[in-house]
Every structure is written in C-alpha cells, then in structure tokens.
Amino acid sequence: MFPFTAVSSQRLHRNMLRAALLASVAISLGACNTLDRLSEVGEPPKTSRISDPTQAANYQPVSMPMPAPQAPTAGANSLWRPGARGFFKDTRATEVGDILTVAVSIADSGTLKNATSATSTSSDAANPSFSMLGLEGSISKVFSGASTNSLWNLGSSSGVTGNGSIGRSEAVTVNLAATIVQKLPNGNLVISGRQELRVNSEMREVGVQGIIRPEDISSANTIASDKIAEARITYGGRGTLSDVQQARYGQQIFDILAPF
C-alpha cells in the first residue's frame, strides 16, 4: 500500500511540474506575442529584417551521407570546362550565395473512411435436479421463491459500432527566390528562402528549405518543389485575420491540460 502511494505521489508531482512548465512557457510566448501585437496597434504588421539564415539561433548545417570526392580531369588543350553543361558560361545557380527560383506547386488531397461493427452474445444456464437428504424442499422456505431446478441463469450481450471519415485537400501555388547557403561535398546544394507579402493588415509568409541537385535546375534557373529533398515548406500568415482564427493561449493551455 505504501509503495504504491509513494509512486503515485511522485507521478502526480511530475505531471504537475510538467503542466506548470508548459503553462509558464505558453504564457511567456503569449506575452511576447501580446507585446508585439500591442506595438502594432493601429498599424499593419511590420516586415522582418533580412538576415543571414546561417546565423539564426536554430540553424544547423546539413549533414548527409557523401560519396568519396573525385577530382575532375581535363585535357591540357580541352575546351570543355569540368562541371559545365556547354561551351558557354552556365548562368544557373551553383555556388553559395547564388539565387534561384523555387516553383512551389502542391495539390494534395486524401479521403479515408472506416466502419467497424462488432456484436457478441453469450448465455449460461443450469437446471440440475438433485436431492440433499430430503432437505431440498426447505430451500424455498428459507429463501422465498427459490427453486433447486434453476440455480443460475446468466446472459450477456455487447455491441460496438464505429464510423469514421477524414477528408482533406490542400493547394498551394507560389514562386519565390531562394539562396544557396551550403554546398555539400557531393555537389548537392542546400537552399533557403523566405518571402513576406503584406496585404492591408495581413502578412503572408512563405518559406522553403531543402537539398537540391544542380542537374534539376532548369535553364531558366528555376526548380520545382517536388525535386527538393528534405523539403521544408511553410505557408502561413499573421495579422488581424490570423488572430481571429487562432484560439487564445489560455484556451490552448486548457485544451492541452484538460483530461476530458
């Protein structure tokens, strides 16, 4: 009894501590958001400053499995430049700091339906006939209405029925410029780009990050989003409409912590 109570108390203490930490973090983040919103009262959202993405606090260089490097070879009198796609200069982005256009085109839809039905019925009955030294007739006197011909009769039935349906559809089409921030040893390129568009009091934000192959860059210096490995594409916004559509941080904390 005592060990179980101690363990339960420790678990309850840990859960309360986690809930308090989560609430404090949410409140601090909400306070920062509140200060930002208060600073923009009467004004549209402010655009963020252009900065080097590699200097961000959460930036981490990409590390991927790489093949052994091979030095390019060329003849002494050859007009062919190693790595070039023609005799003329290639204007496509290939080095750190170069810019290329990313064509984001996402049209995704999915439908999922499930139906479950289960029924179970069981019964158990016993009607023995026996003698107990002639005292079986006394059972009905001690227990009014009791009969030895029907000692037990059990039955149970259960049923479960469940129906579920999920439908979703997303469509995003946008072009934005990205910068090469890293060149991997095998020649693949790490790109990062961010775009902000303010319309009245609403700020639209688009971001893209990932790894691309130089061969997938078209002659127009563009690349499709479906050719980006480890793609991280974000599309969102902030402003008056986004604030109305998002629940307050107090409601979000309550929804997370509420057990029912």
C-alpha positions as CSV (number, residue, x, y, z in Angstrom):
1,M,0.0,0.0,0.0
2,F,2.7,2.4,1.0
3,P,5.0,1.9,-2.1
4,F,2.0,2.3,-4.4
5,T,1.1,5.6,-2.7
6,A,4.6,6.9,-2.9
7,V,4.9,6.1,-6.6
8,S,1.5,7.6,-7.4
9,S,2.6,10.7,-5.5
10,Q,5.8,11.0,-7.4
11,R,4.0,10.6,-10.7
12,L,1.4,13.2,-9.7
13,H,4.2,15.6,-8.7
14,R,6.0,15.1,-12.1
15,N,2.8,15.6,-14.0
16,M,2.0,18.8,-12.1
17,L,5.6,20.0,-12.7
18,R,5.3,19.4,-16.4
19,A,2.0,21.1,-16.5
20,A,3.4,24.2,-14.7
21,L,6.4,24.3,-17.0
22,L,4.2,24.1,-20.1
23,A,1.9,26.7,-18.8
24,S,4.8,29.1,-18.0
25,V,6.3,28.6,-21.5
26,A,2.9,29.2,-23.1
27,I,2.3,32.3,-21.0
28,S,5.7,33.7,-21.8
29,L,5.2,33.1,-25.5
30,G,1.8,34.6,-25.3
31,A,3.2,37.6,-23.5
32,C,5.7,38.1,-26.3
33,N,3.0,37.8,-28.9
34,T,0.9,40.2,-26.9
35,L,3.7,42.8,-26.7
36,D,4.2,42.5,-30.5
37,R,0.5,43.0,-31.1
38,L,0.4,46.0,-28.8
39,S,3.3,47.6,-30.5
40,E,1.4,47.3,-33.8
41,V,-1.9,48.7,-32.7
42,G,-3.2,51.0,-35.4
43,E,-0.5,49.9,-37.8
44,P,-0.2,46.9,-40.2
45,P,2.2,44.1,-39.3
46,K,5.9,45.0,-39.7
47,T,8.1,43.1,-42.0
48,S,11.1,41.3,-40.5
49,R,14.7,42.4,-41.4
50,I,16.7,40.5,-44.0
51,S,19.3,38.4,-42.2
52,D,21.7,35.5,-42.9
53,P,19.8,32.3,-42.3
54,T,23.1,30.5,-41.3
55,Q,23.4,33.0,-38.4
56,A,20.0,32.0,-36.9
57,A,20.0,30.6,-33.4
58,N,18.4,27.3,-34.5
59,Y,20.3,26.9,-37.8
60,Q,22.2,23.6,-38.2
61,P,24.4,22.7,-41.2
62,V,23.0,19.8,-43.2
63,S,25.0,16.6,-42.9
64,M,24.2,13.8,-45.4
65,P,25.9,10.6,-46.5
66,M,28.5,11.6,-49.1
67,P,30.5,9.6,-51.7
68,A,34.2,9.8,-51.9
69,P,35.3,13.0,-53.7
70,Q,36.8,12.6,-57.1
71,A,39.0,15.3,-58.7
72,P,37.9,16.3,-62.2
73,T,40.2,15.6,-65.0
74,A,40.6,17.6,-68.3
75,G,43.0,17.6,-71.2
76,A,45.6,20.3,-71.4
77,N,44.1,21.6,-74.7
78,S,40.5,20.8,-74.0
79,L,37.8,23.5,-74.4
80,W,35.4,21.7,-72.1
81,R,35.2,23.1,-68.6
82,P,34.6,20.4,-65.9
83,G,31.2,20.7,-64.4
84,A,29.9,22.9,-67.3
85,R,26.8,21.9,-69.4
86,G,28.1,23.7,-72.5
87,F,30.9,25.6,-74.1
88,F,29.5,28.9,-72.8
89,K,29.1,30.1,-69.2
90,D,26.4,28.5,-67.2
91,T,24.2,31.1,-65.6
92,R,22.4,28.7,-63.3
93,A,23.0,28.9,-59.5
94,T,25.8,26.7,-58.4
95,E,27.7,28.4,-55.6
96,V,26.9,29.6,-52.1
97,G,25.1,33.0,-52.3
98,D,23.6,32.4,-55.8
99,I,19.9,32.8,-56.2
100,L,17.4,30.6,-57.9
101,T,13.6,30.5,-58.2
102,V,11.6,27.8,-56.5
103,A,8.3,26.9,-58.0
104,V,6.1,25.6,-55.2
105,S,3.1,23.7,-56.5
106,I,1.3,21.5,-54.1
107,A,-2.1,19.9,-54.9
108,D,-2.7,17.2,-52.3
109,S,-6.0,15.5,-51.4
110,G,-6.9,12.4,-49.5
111,T,-10.0,10.6,-48.3
112,L,-10.2,7.9,-45.6
113,K,-13.3,6.1,-44.4
114,N,-13.6,3.4,-41.7
115,A,-16.6,1.4,-40.5
116,T,-16.5,-1.1,-37.6
117,S,-19.2,-3.3,-36.2
118,A,-18.9,-6.0,-33.6
119,T,-21.6,-8.0,-31.8
120,S,-21.3,-10.6,-29.1
121,T,-23.9,-12.6,-27.2
122,S,-23.5,-15.3,-24.6
123,S,-25.7,-17.2,-22.2
124,D,-25.2,-19.8,-19.5
125,A,-28.0,-21.7,-17.6
126,A,-28.1,-24.6,-15.3
127,N,-31.2,-26.5,-14.2
128,P,-30.0,-29.5,-12.2
129,S,-32.2,-31.9,-10.3
130,F,-30.7,-33.4,-7.1
131,S,-31.5,-34.4,-3.6
132,M,-29.9,-33.2,-0.4
133,L,-31.1,-35.7,2.3
134,G,-34.6,-34.6,1.7
135,L,-33.9,-31.1,2.7
136,E,-34.1,-29.6,-0.9
137,G,-37.7,-28.6,-0.2
138,S,-36.6,-26.4,2.7
139,I,-34.6,-24.1,0.4
140,S,-37.8,-22.5,-0.7
141,K,-38.8,-21.9,2.9
142,V,-35.5,-20.2,3.8
143,F,-35.3,-18.3,0.5
144,S,-38.7,-17.3,-0.6
145,G,-39.3,-18.1,-4.2
146,A,-36.0,-20.1,-4.6
147,S,-36.0,-23.4,-6.6
148,T,-33.4,-26.1,-6.9
149,N,-34.4,-26.6,-10.5
150,S,-33.0,-23.2,-11.5
151,L,-29.8,-22.5,-9.6
152,W,-28.3,-20.0,-12.1
153,N,-29.1,-18.4,-15.4
154,L,-26.6,-15.9,-16.8
155,G,-26.6,-14.0,-20.1
156,S,-24.8,-11.1,-21.6
157,S,-24.7,-9.2,-24.9
158,S,-22.5,-6.4,-26.2
159,G,-22.1,-4.5,-29.4
160,V,-19.7,-1.9,-30.8
161,T,-20.4,0.2,-33.9
162,G,-18.0,2.9,-35.1
163,N,-17.8,5.0,-38.2
164,G,-15.1,7.4,-39.2
165,S,-14.4,9.7,-42.2
166,I,-11.5,12.0,-42.9
167,G,-11.3,14.3,-46.0
168,R,-8.6,16.8,-46.7
169,S,-7.4,18.9,-49.6
170,E,-4.5,21.4,-49.9
171,A,-3.5,23.5,-52.8
172,V,-0.6,26.0,-52.7
173,T,1.0,27.5,-55.8
174,V,3.6,30.2,-55.4
175,N,7.1,31.1,-56.8
176,L,9.8,32.5,-54.5
177,A,13.5,33.1,-54.7
178,A,15.9,31.1,-52.6
179,T,19.6,31.4,-51.8
180,I,22.2,28.6,-51.8
181,V,23.5,28.5,-48.2
182,Q,25.6,25.4,-48.3
183,K,27.4,23.2,-50.9
184,L,27.7,19.5,-49.9
185,P,30.8,17.5,-50.8
186,N,29.0,15.5,-53.5
187,G,27.8,18.7,-55.2
188,N,24.3,18.9,-53.9
189,L,23.1,22.3,-52.8
190,V,21.3,23.4,-49.6
191,I,18.8,26.2,-50.3
192,S,16.9,28.5,-48.0
193,G,14.3,31.2,-49.0
194,R,11.7,33.3,-47.3
195,Q,9.1,35.7,-48.6
196,E,6.8,38.1,-46.9
197,L,3.8,39.8,-48.6
198,R,1.7,42.3,-46.7
199,V,-1.9,43.0,-47.9
200,N,-3.7,45.6,-45.8
201,S,-3.3,44.3,-42.2
202,E,-2.4,40.7,-43.0
203,M,1.1,39.4,-43.6
204,R,1.6,36.3,-45.7
205,E,4.8,34.4,-45.1
206,V,6.2,31.7,-47.3
207,G,9.4,29.7,-46.6
208,V,11.3,26.9,-48.2
209,Q,14.4,24.9,-47.3
210,G,15.9,21.7,-48.6
211,I,18.5,19.9,-50.7
212,I,18.6,20.0,-54.5
213,R,20.8,18.6,-57.3
214,P,22.4,21.1,-59.7
215,E,21.1,18.9,-62.5
216,D,17.5,19.6,-61.6
217,I,17.8,23.3,-62.0
218,S,16.3,24.3,-65.4
219,S,17.9,26.6,-67.9
220,A,15.7,29.4,-66.6
221,N,17.4,29.0,-63.2
222,T,14.2,27.5,-61.6
223,I,13.5,24.3,-59.7
224,A,10.2,22.6,-58.9
225,S,9.3,21.9,-55.3
226,D,8.9,18.2,-55.9
227,K,12.6,17.9,-56.7
228,I,13.7,19.2,-53.3
229,A,14.9,16.6,-50.9
230,E,14.1,17.0,-47.2
231,A,11.8,19.8,-48.2
232,R,10.5,22.1,-45.5
233,I,7.8,24.4,-47.0
234,T,5.8,26.7,-44.8
235,Y,2.9,28.9,-45.8
236,G,1.1,31.0,-43.2
237,G,0.5,34.4,-42.0
238,R,0.0,36.8,-39.2
239,G,-2.3,39.8,-38.7
240,T,-5.9,40.6,-37.9
241,L,-7.5,37.7,-39.7
242,S,-4.9,35.2,-38.3
243,D,-5.6,36.4,-34.7
244,V,-9.3,35.9,-35.1
245,Q,-8.8,32.3,-36.4
246,Q,-6.4,31.3,-33.7
247,A,-7.6,30.4,-30.2
248,R,-6.1,32.5,-27.3
249,Y,-3.2,30.9,-25.5
250,G,-5.3,30.4,-22.3
251,Q,-7.8,28.3,-24.3
252,Q,-4.9,26.4,-25.9
253,I,-3.4,25.6,-22.5
254,F,-6.8,24.5,-21.2
255,D,-7.3,22.2,-24.2
256,I,-3.9,20.6,-23.6
257,L,-4.3,20.1,-19.9
258,A,-8.0,19.2,-19.7
259,P,-8.3,15.4,-19.1
260,F,-11.8,15.3,-20.7
